[in-house]
Amino acid sequence: MRRILDFLTGADDDRGDVPGWVLITLMTAGLVILIWALAGPALQGVFQQAIDRVTGF
């Protein structure tokens, strides 16, 4: 009966979502930092090579 009443009145309990989203945000930031640390030098080399080819005329 409580669920029906909550549904009809639009009562939502989203308190449990905040820690989950904080964790997802922190994990995503960690992955970005890790990938950037691993692939950064290679991407910098590719970028520099492309710039050298364009400006090497």
VOTI-745823 format. One record per residue: x, y, z of N, C-alpha, C in turn; residue number from 1; residue in one letter. Coordinates in steps of 0.1 Angstrom, whole numbers, always signed. Layout:
residues N
{{X, Y, Z}, {X, Y, Z}, {X, Y, Z}, NUM, "a"},
...
This chain:
residues 57
{{+8, -12, +0}, {+0, +0, +0}, {+9, +13, +0}, 1, "m"},
{{+20, +12, +7}, {+29, +24, +8}, {+35, +27, -6}, 2, "r"},
{{+38, +17, -13}, {+44, +19, -27}, {+34, +25, -36}, 3, "r"},
{{+22, +21, -35}, {+11, +27, -43}, {+10, +42, -40}, 4, "i"},
{{+9, +45, -27}, {+8, +58, -22}, {+20, +67, -26}, 5, "l"},
{{+32, +62, -25}, {+44, +69, -29}, {+44, +71, -44}, 6, "d"},
{{+39, +62, -52}, {+38, +63, -66}, {+28, +74, -70}, 7, "f"},
{{+17, +74, -64}, {+7, +84, -67}, {+10, +98, -62}, 8, "l"},
{{+17, +99, -52}, {+21, +113, -47}, {+34, +117, -53}, 9, "t"},
{{+41, +109, -60}, {+54, +112, -66}, {+66, +113, -56}, 10, "g"},
{{+65, +106, -45}, {+75, +106, -35}, {+87, +97, -41}, 11, "a"},
{{+99, +103, -41}, {+111, +96, -46}, {+121, +97, -35}, 12, "d"},
{{+128, +86, -33}, {+140, +86, -24}, {+152, +84, -32}, 13, "d"},
{{+159, +95, -35}, {+171, +95, -44}, {+184, +97, -35}, 14, "d"},
{{+183, +95, -22}, {+194, +97, -14}, {+205, +87, -17}, 15, "r"},
{{+202, +75, -21}, {+212, +65, -24}, {+220, +68, -37}, 16, "g"},
{{+215, +77, -45}, {+221, +79, -58}, {+233, +87, -58}, 17, "d"},
{{+234, +97, -48}, {+245, +106, -47}, {+259, +99, -45}, 18, "v"},
{{+260, +90, -35}, {+273, +83, -34}, {+277, +75, -46}, 19, "p"},
{{+267, +69, -53}, {+270, +62, -65}, {+276, +71, -76}, 20, "g"},
{{+269, +82, -78}, {+274, +91, -88}, {+288, +97, -85}, 21, "w"},
{{+290, +100, -72}, {+303, +105, -68}, {+314, +94, -71}, 22, "v"},
{{+311, +82, -68}, {+320, +71, -71}, {+323, +70, -86}, 23, "l"},
{{+312, +70, -94}, {+314, +69, -108}, {+322, +81, -114}, 24, "i"},
{{+320, +93, -108}, {+328, +104, -113}, {+343, +103, -109}, 25, "t"},
{{+345, +98, -97}, {+359, +96, -93}, {+366, +85, -101}, 26, "l"},
{{+359, +75, -104}, {+365, +64, -112}, {+367, +68, -126}, 27, "m"},
{{+358, +76, -132}, {+360, +81, -145}, {+372, +90, -146}, 28, "t"},
{{+374, +99, -136}, {+385, +108, -135}, {+398, +100, -134}, 29, "a"},
{{+398, +89, -126}, {+410, +81, -125}, {+413, +74, -138}, 30, "g"},
{{+403, +69, -145}, {+406, +63, -158}, {+412, +73, -168}, 31, "l"},
{{+406, +85, -168}, {+412, +95, -177}, {+426, +98, -174}, 32, "v"},
{{+429, +100, -161}, {+443, +103, -157}, {+452, +91, -161}, 33, "i"},
{{+448, +79, -159}, {+456, +67, -162}, {+458, +66, -178}, 34, "l"},
{{+448, +68, -185}, {+449, +67, -200}, {+458, +78, -205}, 35, "i"},
{{+456, +90, -199}, {+464, +102, -204}, {+479, +99, -201}, 36, "w"},
{{+481, +94, -189}, {+495, +91, -185}, {+502, +81, -195}, 37, "a"},
{{+494, +71, -198}, {+500, +60, -207}, {+500, +64, -222}, 38, "l"},
{{+490, +71, -227}, {+489, +74, -241}, {+494, +88, -244}, 39, "a"},
{{+496, +96, -234}, {+500, +110, -237}, {+513, +112, -245}, 40, "g"},
{{+524, +105, -241}, {+536, +107, -249}, {+534, +102, -264}, 41, "p"},
{{+527, +91, -266}, {+524, +86, -279}, {+516, +96, -287}, 42, "a"},
{{+506, +101, -281}, {+497, +111, -288}, {+504, +124, -291}, 43, "l"},
{{+513, +128, -282}, {+521, +140, -284}, {+530, +138, -296}, 44, "q"},
{{+536, +126, -297}, {+545, +123, -308}, {+537, +123, -322}, 45, "g"},
{{+526, +117, -322}, {+517, +117, -334}, {+514, +131, -338}, 46, "v"},
{{+510, +139, -328}, {+506, +153, -331}, {+518, +161, -336}, 47, "f"},
{{+529, +159, -330}, {+541, +166, -334}, {+545, +162, -349}, 48, "q"},
{{+544, +149, -352}, {+547, +144, -365}, {+538, +150, -375}, 49, "q"},
{{+525, +151, -372}, {+515, +157, -381}, {+518, +172, -383}, 50, "a"},
{{+521, +179, -373}, {+525, +193, -374}, {+537, +195, -382}, 51, "i"},
{{+547, +187, -380}, {+560, +187, -388}, {+557, +185, -403}, 52, "d"},
{{+548, +176, -406}, {+545, +173, -420}, {+538, +185, -427}, 53, "r"},
{{+529, +191, -419}, {+522, +202, -425}, {+530, +214, -427}, 54, "v"},
{{+539, +217, -417}, {+548, +229, -418}, {+561, +226, -425}, 55, "t"},
{{+563, +214, -430}, {+576, +211, -436}, {+576, +214, -451}, 56, "g"},
{{+567, +221, -456}, {+567, +224, -471}, {+579, +232, -474}, 57, "f"},
